[in-house]
């Protein structure tokens, strides 16, 4: 079921958490984000394909290859981000979107608006990061 959401709508604490209107808001936000990433990827691919120039200068060639490697790493990060966006879209369909994977509590609208792929509440994320630091520092 989709509910018409106008462009000025922002989820509010004054309405039931993850009602249809909020789900549609986050679904739209995630789809727009995904479309932007895919468009940028297509543009990068086209630019890389067009840039098949041979550099006679070793420094120019090295610089060009470094730029290409950086661009490809960025695209790889974005590929992983698309997987997270798809996962968030699936959670919206399943009805688990917006709830912390660790505690089951609502994540919070401000956090979801800032990071719509979030799977942990701020408190759970902070605990996770503290544990990571402890194990990394050992």
N, C-alpha and C positions, 0 to 999 in steps of 0.2 A: 504494500500500500504506500503510495507516495502522496505527500501533502504539498500543496503549492507553498513555496517559501519565497517571500519577496526579497529583493537584493539588500534591503536595509535591515533585515532581521538579524538579531544577535541573540544567542541562547541566554537565558536569564535564570538566576537562582529562584525566581518567583514562580517558575512553572515546574511541572513534574520532570524529574531527571530522565533523560533519554526518551522523551516522548517522540512521536512521529515527526514533529516539526524539527526537533533537534537532530534526529537521525538524518533527515533530509538535508539539513544545513551541513552536517559533517560529511555526508556522502558527496554532496556537491563540491565542498571544499577539497576533499581528497581527489575527486575526479579531475578537477581543474588543475591541481598540483601535478597529478600524473600526466595529464595532457601537456602541460608546460615542459616537463622533463623529457617526454618523448619527442616533442618538437625540437628542443635543444639538441637532443641526441641525433636526430635526423640532420639538423644543420651542421653539427660537428662532423658527422660521417661524410656529408657532401663536401665539406671543406677539406677533410683529410684526403678524400679521393681526388679532388682537384689539385691538391698540393703534391703532385708527383714530380716536382722539379728536381733536377740534379744540381747540387751545389758543387761548384768546382773548389771552393774554399772549404777546408776542413773545419774551420771554426763555424762557418755558416751551416754546414751539414750537422755538426754536433749540436748547435743551438736549435736547429729545426727538429732533430730527433728528440732532444730534451723536451721541447714544447709538445711534441706528439705524445711522448710518454706521460707527461703531466695530464694532458687532455684525456688520454685513455684511462688513466687512474681515476680521474674525476667521473668519467662515464661509468666505470665499474662501481664506484660508490653510488652513483645514481641508479644503476641497475638494482643494487641491493635495496635502495630506498623504494623503488617501485614494488619490490617484493613485500616490503613492510606496508606500503599503501594498499596493495591487494589484500594483505592479511587483515588490515583494518576494515576494508570494505566487506570482507567476509564476516568479520565480527559484527558489523552493523546488521547484516542479513541474519546472522544467528541470534542476535539479541544480547551478545556479551560485550559489545563495544561500550567503552566509557567506564568499565568496571576493572579494578585492579586485578591482575592475574594472580597476585600473591595473597591479597586479603579479601577480595570480592567486594570491597567498598567502592563507591563512586570515585573516579579519579579527580573530578573537578572540572568545571566548564572552562575556567581560565587556562588551566594546563592543557586541556584538549584543544582549545582554540589556538594556543601558541604552538603546540606539538600534537597535531591530530593523530599521529601514529603511536602515541604513548600507550604503553600497556601496564604501567605501574603508577601508583599514586606518588606524589612527591615524597612522602615519608618512606614508602617501600623502595623508591629509587635511591634515596639517600642511604638507606641501610645496605642496599645492593652495592653502591659505590664504596661505602666504608669497608665492606667485606672484601671487595676487589683490591682496595689499597692495602689491606692487611696481608692478603695472600701475595700480592705483588712485591711488597716490601720484605717478605721473608727470604 
